[in-house]
Amino acid sequence: MTNSPATPPRFIDMPEVLDRVSLGRTTILLWESEGRFPRAVRLSPTKRVWLESDITAWMLDKHTQETNQ
């Protein structure tokens, strides 16, 4: 029996985050500063990325919160 390798961590940039979560850049940055959105990783002074798994977990958490209300 062969074990399938775990999916390696992957960074996604702002355009991909915008597409995935259907929010605007300003909202994402505001919510991030308020602790309501995952923190970005700064690869350089001008490049922000997020772990794909953090964004997916945030989306699933939002879905769970909505369905439990």
C-alpha positions as semicolon CSV with decimal commas, in nm:
position;residue;x (nm);y (nm);z (nm)
1;M;0,000;0,000;0,000
2;T;0,142;0,338;-0,101
3;N;0,092;0,645;0,112
4;S;0,009;0,955;-0,087
5;P;0,242;1,244;-0,005
6;A;0,099;1,531;0,195
7;T;0,027;1,844;-0,003
8;P;0,315;2,084;0,056
9;P;0,237;2,430;0,191
10;R;0,168;2,685;-0,079
11;F;0,170;3,064;-0,073
12;I;-0,098;3,255;-0,262
13;D;-0,079;3,622;-0,350
14;M;-0,334;3,900;-0,316
15;P;-0,501;3,853;-0,658
16;E;-0,565;3,485;-0,581
17;V;-0,690;3,564;-0,229
18;L;-0,926;3,827;-0,373
19;D;-1,062;3,572;-0,619
20;R;-1,106;3,300;-0,356
21;V;-1,279;3,500;-0,083
22;S;-1,476;3,747;-0,298
23;L;-1,375;4,043;-0,085
24;G;-1,200;4,363;-0,182
25;R;-0,837;4,446;-0,110
26;T;-0,932;4,720;0,138
27;T;-1,161;4,486;0,335
28;I;-0,896;4,215;0,350
29;L;-0,630;4,457;0,476
30;L;-0,868;4,612;0,730
31;W;-0,988;4,276;0,859
32;E;-0,628;4,153;0,876
33;S;-0,532;4,453;1,091
34;E;-0,834;4,384;1,316
35;G;-0,748;4,013;1,352
36;R;-1,055;3,905;1,154
37;F;-0,856;3,766;0,859
38;P;-0,537;3,555;0,846
39;R;-0,207;3,742;0,869
40;A;-0,006;3,775;0,552
41;V;0,357;3,672;0,526
42;R;0,581;3,947;0,394
43;L;0,832;3,806;0,148
44;S;0,967;4,154;0,080
45;P;0,859;4,511;0,162
46;T;0,619;4,505;-0,134
47;K;0,515;4,138;-0,156
48;R;0,247;3,992;0,073
49;V;0,136;3,631;0,051
50;W;-0,084;3,402;0,258
51;L;-0,063;3,032;0,328
52;E;-0,328;2,868;0,117
53;S;-0,424;2,648;0,412
54;D;-0,485;2,957;0,631
55;I;-0,723;3,104;0,373
56;T;-0,904;2,772;0,329
57;A;-0,940;2,732;0,707
58;W;-1,076;3,088;0,737
59;M;-1,331;3,020;0,463
60;L;-1,446;2,695;0,628
61;D;-1,470;2,872;0,965
62;K;-1,687;3,145;0,812
63;H;-1,909;2,879;0,656
64;T;-1,940;2,693;0,987
65;Q;-2,027;3,013;1,175
66;E;-2,298;3,095;0,921
67;T;-2,454;2,748;0,926
68;N;-2,457;2,735;1,307
69;Q;-2,653;3,057;1,351
